[in-house]
């Protein structure tokens, strides 16, 4: 017969539950004080016999719905018995859920809320904003133009990228090492720097069109210019995706087709390219998202060609109509989310398997000259064209007035001194965003790969979702979500850092997941068996093994934060203005040589960061970008 438990024994047995309950109360109280507040407001005012009486009342401000959603999100991990036994791990999961809810899902959701609200402060559901939009021919044209541009740009860039990737991976063309670098060179600069280079070379006073060829009638501004710029910007993404697939293809499949009499063209058409269909579709969908979300290039080189991303900015910043801006953002984010969902579905399919045990991969095919040299010509032209674009930026930074006076000067370089504050702001924001995004990415990667709890798949999806959200939508969403009391974060460094960290979070998450899958779980199990706690095991065993992936994520997020414009232009203020925003304003103002100096300095900073990343990871220049 067992003796009854004493009061102290019952307390000792329930200590983990008491600790968990205390953690939940503290965390909920902390969230409540951050998303809600009680203020004193005037209720009424009256004057009786010359005496004025003011009645005050308390009013709840903030987002009670967000608090309720956070509470529900915190409750999900409580269903896991394993997590309930580990209060620190439980708290970590809950913090990740709350962070993604507040800084990813809530801003995106607020765009839909504001887009479907009535005008004049009416909070009820209404289609009034869309009736106003579609009564304007501009919106119909911008929507049609955005979709058509996305389809055209994605199709051409994916097809050309497939040809280039095949040539650089599976053929015996010369100079492949340097060509691989030059083909993806545009990845190291802000996207709108490519359109600026096009203006220097092919604009109204372009070096090639005006000075060399004497062309006056043709203009680079408009849909043709946007497509050309987006091709140069998006081809590298398709190349990187497809190079990895081509390099892992089983050589025996093509050898078998050749033994049956298939010639080169038939082999490519019936074996090689059909086997990379999922990768082709993935590249197309990602390029489609990149195209429709492009902001800087259409603003610089679009002319009168109307697109949704620039129009959302114009409605918000220039015409001061936030609800129409939110409605335009909804129109922009819907096709991006559809494309992202399709890409996610395709990447999870298990068909088209070409690599099995004993497969021979990485072979080089000796093509006949009829195929080899035209393919080499395509790759060489693209590489030299990229080199020409970047050369124009550095030359433009060294001349007095591009298009008028090509004499050398240091005036543009010394002019950068007036932008020291903006450069310092960008370095500060990008560095902190890189560390924050990299750390959250590594923690999330460890949770979704090593732990089992309710909502794990949703946590992984939310961590990757920002990859599909255009930067314009991120900027508008953060303004709507955090511009009012009790937040009042708009225009501060804090909101920019958070936006950059969570916008590039998918990079840190996916690189962390890939690294986690290479670590034997028995290493962590051995540490736990020896008595180490889960947090100590992560700090002493797991994180050191993930250090390279963490640093890769930090530096990659740093680079992308340094070159971001579409979100930064909404979130920065005069005090927190970033280098890319200042550079964009200089470009729009029409000072090409001064703007070239800005772009050249930014490219140098990014190249230095890439050099550091290469030394830390041991990867080549091309392989550094495959963590995307």
MOGIHU-V192731 format. One record per residue. RES is the residue in three letters. PHI is phi in degrees with one decimal (NA if undefined). Layout:
[[RES/PHI] [RES/PHI]]
//
This chain:
[[UNK/NA] [UNK/-80.8] [UNK/-77.3] [UNK/-64.1] [UNK/-72.0] [UNK/-74.5] [UNK/-61.0] [UNK/-65.9] [UNK/-65.3] [UNK/-63.9] [UNK/-64.8] [UNK/-64.8] [UNK/-68.9] [UNK/-95.8] [UNK/-58.2] [UNK/-57.9] [UNK/-66.3] [UNK/-66.1] [UNK/-63.1] [UNK/-62.2] [UNK/-61.8] [UNK/-63.4] [UNK/-61.0] [UNK/-63.7] [UNK/-64.9] [UNK/-63.4] [UNK/-66.0] [UNK/-63.3] [UNK/-64.3] [UNK/-63.4] [UNK/-63.1] [UNK/-60.4] [UNK/-72.3] [UNK/-93.4] [UNK/-106.0] [UNK/-139.3] [UNK/-157.4] [UNK/-112.8] [UNK/-119.6] [UNK/-96.4] [UNK/-127.0] [UNK/-77.4] [UNK/-96.7] [UNK/-157.0] [UNK/-144.5] [UNK/-145.1] [UNK/-118.4] [UNK/-126.5] [UNK/52.4] [UNK/78.5] [UNK/-106.8] [UNK/-88.3] [UNK/-115.9] [UNK/-112.8] [UNK/-102.2] [UNK/-108.0] [UNK/-145.5] [UNK/-88.2] [UNK/-135.2] [UNK/-84.4] [UNK/-118.7] [UNK/108.2] [UNK/-130.2] [UNK/-58.5] [UNK/-62.9] [UNK/-62.2] [UNK/-63.2] [UNK/-64.7] [UNK/-64.4] [UNK/-63.3] [UNK/-63.2] [UNK/-64.5] [UNK/-61.3] [UNK/-68.3] [UNK/-75.1] [UNK/-58.8] [UNK/-67.3] [UNK/-65.5] [UNK/-74.9] [UNK/-89.0] [UNK/-63.9] [UNK/-62.3] [UNK/-69.5] [UNK/-64.6] [UNK/-78.7] [UNK/-125.7] [UNK/-57.3] [UNK/-65.9] [UNK/-66.5] [UNK/-60.3] [UNK/-62.6] [UNK/-62.8] [UNK/-60.6] [UNK/-64.8] [UNK/-63.2] [UNK/-65.0] [UNK/-62.8] [UNK/-64.9] [UNK/-62.6] [UNK/-67.4] [UNK/-64.1] [UNK/-75.7] [UNK/-105.1] [UNK/-119.8] [UNK/-73.2] [UNK/-64.9] [UNK/-60.4] [UNK/-66.2] [UNK/-64.1] [UNK/-66.0] [UNK/-64.1] [UNK/-65.9] [UNK/-61.5] [UNK/-69.2] [UNK/-66.0] [UNK/-107.8] [UNK/-96.2] [UNK/-76.4] [UNK/-83.8] [UNK/69.0] [UNK/84.0] [UNK/-73.4] [UNK/-88.6] [UNK/-74.8] [UNK/-61.1] [UNK/-155.2] [UNK/-100.7] [UNK/-60.4] [UNK/-62.8] [UNK/-76.7] [UNK/-64.1] [UNK/-64.7] [UNK/-65.2] [UNK/-78.2] [UNK/-80.7] [UNK/-103.5] [UNK/-57.7] [UNK/-58.9] [UNK/-68.8] [UNK/-61.2] [UNK/-65.7] [UNK/-63.8] [UNK/-64.8] [UNK/-62.7] [UNK/-62.4] [UNK/-63.7] [UNK/-66.9] [UNK/-64.4] [UNK/-63.3] [UNK/-61.2] [UNK/-64.5] [UNK/-64.5] [UNK/-63.5] [UNK/-64.7] [UNK/-65.1] [UNK/-65.8] [UNK/-66.4] [UNK/-71.4] [UNK/-64.0] [UNK/-65.6] [UNK/-61.5] [UNK/-64.7] [UNK/-63.0] [UNK/-65.7] [UNK/-63.1] [UNK/-60.4] [UNK/-64.5] [UNK/-77.2] [UNK/-105.6] [UNK/-113.1] [UNK/-112.8] [UNK/-105.1] [UNK/-69.4] [UNK/-79.1] [UNK/61.6] [UNK/-64.8] [UNK/-62.6] [UNK/-74.6] [UNK/-66.3] [UNK/-60.1] [UNK/-70.1] [UNK/-67.4] [UNK/-66.6] [UNK/-101.9] [UNK/-62.1] [UNK/-68.5] [UNK/-73.4] [UNK/-94.2] [UNK/-126.5] [UNK/-58.8] [UNK/-54.5] [UNK/-75.1] [UNK/-67.3] [UNK/-66.7] [UNK/-65.2] [UNK/-63.4] [UNK/-62.5] [UNK/-61.9] [UNK/-63.7] [UNK/-62.0] [UNK/-93.9] [UNK/-126.2] [UNK/-75.6] [UNK/-61.1] [UNK/-116.4] [UNK/-67.5] [UNK/-60.9] [UNK/-83.4] [UNK/-70.4] [UNK/-89.5] [UNK/-80.9] [UNK/-88.9] [UNK/-99.1] [UNK/66.9] [UNK/-80.1] [UNK/-117.2] [UNK/-78.0] [UNK/-82.3] [UNK/-125.4] [UNK/-76.8] [UNK/-80.0] [UNK/135.3] [UNK/-62.6] [UNK/-60.9] [UNK/-64.8] [UNK/-63.4] [UNK/-62.2] [UNK/-62.5] [UNK/-65.4] [UNK/-68.2] [UNK/-60.6] [UNK/-62.7] [UNK/-77.0] [UNK/-98.2] [UNK/-56.5] [UNK/-57.3] [UNK/-63.0] [UNK/-63.5] [UNK/-61.7] [UNK/-65.2] [UNK/-63.6] [UNK/-80.4] [UNK/-60.7] [UNK/-62.6] [UNK/-73.2] [UNK/-61.1] [UNK/-70.1] [UNK/-104.7] [UNK/-71.0] [UNK/-77.9] [UNK/-64.0] [UNK/-61.3] [UNK/-64.6] [UNK/-72.0] [UNK/-61.5] [UNK/-64.3] [UNK/-65.0] [UNK/-66.6] [UNK/-62.7] [UNK/-88.6] [UNK/98.9] [UNK/-71.5] [UNK/-85.3] [UNK/-57.9] [UNK/-64.9] [UNK/-65.8] [UNK/-63.1] [UNK/-65.1] [UNK/-74.8] [UNK/-106.0] [UNK/-119.2] [UNK/-63.9] [UNK/-71.8] [UNK/-60.7] [UNK/-70.9] [UNK/-102.6] [UNK/-55.3] [UNK/-59.4] [UNK/-66.9] [UNK/-62.1] [UNK/-65.7] [UNK/-62.2] [UNK/-61.4] [UNK/-63.9] [UNK/-66.3] [UNK/-67.2] [UNK/-69.2] [UNK/-64.6] [UNK/-60.4] [UNK/-61.8] [UNK/-69.9] [UNK/-71.9] [UNK/-92.9] [UNK/-64.0] [UNK/-115.4] [UNK/-64.5] [UNK/-63.6] [UNK/-62.0] [UNK/-65.4] [UNK/-86.1] [UNK/-123.1] [UNK/-77.0] [UNK/62.1] [UNK/-89.4] [UNK/-75.9] [UNK/-93.4] [UNK/-133.4] [UNK/-69.1] [UNK/-61.2] [UNK/-63.5] [UNK/-66.1] [UNK/-62.6] [UNK/-65.8] [UNK/-62.5] [UNK/-63.5] [UNK/-80.6] [UNK/-94.3] [UNK/-97.5] [UNK/-100.6] [UNK/54.3] [UNK/-120.5] [UNK/-64.1] [UNK/-72.5] [UNK/-66.5] [UNK/-62.6] [UNK/-65.3] [UNK/-63.7] [UNK/-65.6] [UNK/-63.6] [UNK/-62.3] [UNK/-60.5] [UNK/-79.2] [UNK/-80.6] [UNK/-61.6] [UNK/-63.7] [UNK/-65.4] [UNK/-68.2] [UNK/-62.3] [UNK/-63.6] [UNK/-65.0] [UNK/-63.3] [UNK/-64.1] [UNK/-63.2] [UNK/-63.6] [UNK/-67.0] [UNK/-65.2] [UNK/-66.5] [UNK/-94.0] [UNK/-74.9] [UNK/-109.6] [UNK/-84.7] [UNK/61.4] [UNK/-71.4] [UNK/-121.9] [UNK/-115.9] [UNK/-129.6] [UNK/-59.2] [UNK/80.6] [UNK/-68.7] [UNK/-98.2] [UNK/-122.8] [UNK/72.0] [UNK/-79.0] [UNK/-111.9] [UNK/-96.3] [UNK/-86.4] [UNK/-87.8] [UNK/-65.4] [UNK/-56.6] [UNK/-61.5] [UNK/-99.8] [UNK/-62.9] [UNK/-75.2] [UNK/-61.9] [UNK/-65.0] [UNK/-61.3] [UNK/-62.7] [UNK/-63.4] [UNK/-65.7] [UNK/-64.0] [UNK/-61.6] [UNK/-63.3] [UNK/-64.3] [UNK/-68.0] [UNK/-66.3] [UNK/-61.0] [UNK/-63.2] [UNK/-64.1] [UNK/-60.4] [UNK/-72.2] [UNK/-61.5] [UNK/-64.4] [UNK/-66.3] [UNK/-71.7] [UNK/-67.9] [UNK/-60.2] [UNK/-71.8] [UNK/-104.3] [UNK/-111.8] [UNK/-69.9] [UNK/-149.1] [UNK/-57.6] [UNK/92.6] [UNK/-128.7] [UNK/-135.8] [UNK/-95.5] [UNK/-71.6] [UNK/-73.8] [UNK/-159.2] [UNK/-104.3] [UNK/-60.2] [UNK/-67.8] [UNK/-68.3] [UNK/-66.3] [UNK/-66.5] [UNK/-67.5] [UNK/-61.6] [UNK/-75.2] [UNK/-108.6] [UNK/-60.3] [UNK/-62.3] [UNK/-64.6] [UNK/-65.3] [UNK/-62.7] [UNK/-59.4] [UNK/-65.0] [UNK/-62.4] [UNK/-63.7] [UNK/-65.0] [UNK/-65.5] [UNK/-65.0] [UNK/-68.7] [UNK/-61.4] [UNK/-63.4] [UNK/-65.4] [UNK/-63.8] [UNK/-65.2] [UNK/-64.7] [UNK/-67.1] [UNK/-63.0] [UNK/-62.0] [UNK/-66.8] [UNK/-63.8] [UNK/-60.7] [UNK/-60.4] [UNK/-65.0] [UNK/-68.6] [UNK/-77.6] [UNK/-100.0] [UNK/-111.2] [UNK/-113.1] [UNK/-123.4] [UNK/-159.0] [UNK/-63.2] [UNK/89.2] [UNK/-62.0] [UNK/-64.8] [UNK/-65.5] [UNK/-63.9] [UNK/-63.6] [UNK/-64.1] [UNK/-64.0] [UNK/-68.8] [UNK/-98.4] [UNK/-59.1] [UNK/-60.9] [UNK/-61.9] [UNK/-92.3] [UNK/-89.8] [UNK/-58.1] [UNK/-59.2] [UNK/-59.7] [UNK/-68.0] [UNK/-60.4] [UNK/-61.9] [UNK/-65.2] [UNK/-61.6] [UNK/-69.0] [UNK/-64.2] [UNK/-63.4] [UNK/-76.1] [UNK/-126.3] [UNK/-90.9] [UNK/-102.0] [UNK/-63.9] [UNK/-92.7] [UNK/-82.3] [UNK/51.9] [UNK/-96.9] [UNK/-61.2] [UNK/88.4] [UNK/-103.1] [UNK/-65.3] [UNK/-58.6] [UNK/-69.5] [UNK/-68.1] [UNK/-61.0] [UNK/-62.5] [UNK/-61.7] [UNK/-65.4] [UNK/-62.5] [UNK/-80.9] [UNK/-67.8] [UNK/-98.1] [UNK/-55.0] [UNK/-53.9] [UNK/-65.1] [UNK/-63.0] [UNK/-66.0] [UNK/-68.4] [UNK/-67.1] [UNK/-67.0] [UNK/-62.0] [UNK/-61.7] [UNK/-70.7] [UNK/-60.0] [UNK/-67.8] [UNK/-91.2] [UNK/-96.5] [UNK/-67.9] [UNK/-59.5] [UNK/-66.3] [UNK/-63.7] [UNK/-69.3] [UNK/-63.4] [UNK/-65.1] [UNK/-63.1] [UNK/-66.5] [UNK/-65.2] [UNK/-84.4] [UNK/102.2] [UNK/-73.7] [UNK/-74.7] [UNK/-61.9] [UNK/-61.9] [UNK/-66.4] [UNK/-63.3] [UNK/-64.0] [UNK/-71.5] [UNK/-97.1] [UNK/-115.8] [UNK/-71.3] [UNK/-61.6] [UNK/-57.4] [UNK/-74.6] [UNK/-98.2] [UNK/-60.5] [UNK/-64.7] [UNK/-63.8] [UNK/-62.9] [UNK/-64.8] [UNK/-61.6] [UNK/-64.1] [UNK/-61.0] [UNK/-71.4] [UNK/-65.6] [UNK/-64.6] [UNK/-58.0] [UNK/-63.5] [UNK/-67.8] [UNK/-71.0] [UNK/-66.3] [UNK/-103.2] [UNK/-73.0] [UNK/-127.6] [UNK/-62.3] [UNK/-87.0] [UNK/-63.7] [UNK/-67.4] [UNK/-86.4] [UNK/-96.5] [UNK/-86.5] [UNK/-121.5] [UNK/-60.1] [UNK/-76.6] [UNK/-111.3] [UNK/-59.9] [UNK/-98.2] [UNK/-63.2] [UNK/-66.7] [UNK/-65.9] [UNK/-62.5] [UNK/-63.4] [UNK/-63.0] [UNK/-63.4] [UNK/-65.7] [UNK/-63.9] [UNK/-66.0] [UNK/-67.5] [UNK/90.4] [UNK/-117.5] [UNK/-62.9] [UNK/-69.1] [UNK/-64.1] [UNK/-65.0] [UNK/-62.6] [UNK/-64.0] [UNK/-60.3] [UNK/-64.5] [UNK/-63.6] [UNK/-63.2] [UNK/-65.2] [UNK/-62.8] [UNK/-61.9] [UNK/-60.8] [UNK/-67.6] [UNK/-63.3] [UNK/-63.1] [UNK/-63.8] [UNK/-66.4] [UNK/-62.2] [UNK/-63.4] [UNK/-63.2] [UNK/-63.1] [UNK/-68.9] [UNK/-72.3] [UNK/-98.6] [UNK/73.0] [UNK/-93.7] [UNK/-76.6] [UNK/-56.9] [UNK/-68.3] [UNK/-66.6] [UNK/-58.9] [UNK/-86.8] [UNK/-78.1] [UNK/-73.0] [UNK/-72.1]]
//
